[in-house]
Amino acid sequence: MLVDSHCHLDFPDFAVEREAVLARARAAGVGTMLTIGTKVSEFPRVRAIAEAHPDIWCSVGIHPHEAASEPDTGADALAALARHPKVVGIGEAGLDYFYDHSPRDRQQEVFRVHALAARTTGLPLIVHARDADEDMAAILAAESGGGALKGVLHCFSSGRRLAETAVALGFYISFSGILTFKKADELRAIARDLPLDRLLVETDAPYLAPIPHRGKRNEPAFVTYTAAMLAAVRGVGVGEIEAATTANFFRLFDRARPPARPCG
């Protein structure tokens, strides 16, 4: 079994054929999916998808692109939304200095609110980090509270230093289809060297479809290509990556439950 630890099933890209997309994922061996909240104002739509499917879980949060446009939401409000039994994480939240769709100081403020909500609830923090390695490392260190904060750097494409800092703080690192891209040699080297018990795989669907689907709409079934590449760069079988990343997911997102296995 594989887990797609980060996808956006509520996005309009899937509206017409969401059930077919889910069926393809299950046929490909994807037994669990985590659909991610990016706007508190649209959280009910994310939650409804998770409520409708026993193998789908969700998170609640505000993406850094939306930090300036979404309603001001405190840690207590996030924690209250996270009490729903299908919510297993806080985020995604973080820093994106590549697009700068929100002012950087506002991104940092909202990210710290999410870190507080994660500590309050005990749920993992789902972190978006792009072109912000230095500030991200500093905030994670400051907010970790001596190990009180757990989480994952999703769709990792940053530098080795941030990866190693996050792992030292107890965080996990999730790799997406970027790992398969031809020019991702540095990223593959990082994936090769990190501890296996801290790795996850994801699609970030509908974005970042892996080779051989690059340039097309991504979907959870394609997480198999990322897992295969991760196995190749680490020199192990795909089955080992499937087992490890699935175990890692349920260890980190410990409110989620594995799907029931058929008898016999």
Secondary structure, 3 states (H helix, E strand, C coil): CEEEEEECCCCHHHCCCHHHHHHHHHHCCEEEEEECCCCHHHHHHHHHHHHCCCCEEEEECCCHHHCCCCCCCCHHHHHHHCCCCCEEEEEEEEEECCCCCCCHHHHHHHHHHHHHHHHHHCCCEEEEEECCHHHHHHHHHHHCCCCCCCEEECCCCCCHHHHHHHHHCCCEEEECHHHHCCCCHHHHHHHHHCCHHHEEECCCCCCCCCCCCCCCCCCHHHHHHHHHHHHHHHCCCHHHHHHHHHHHHHHHCCCCCCCCCCCC
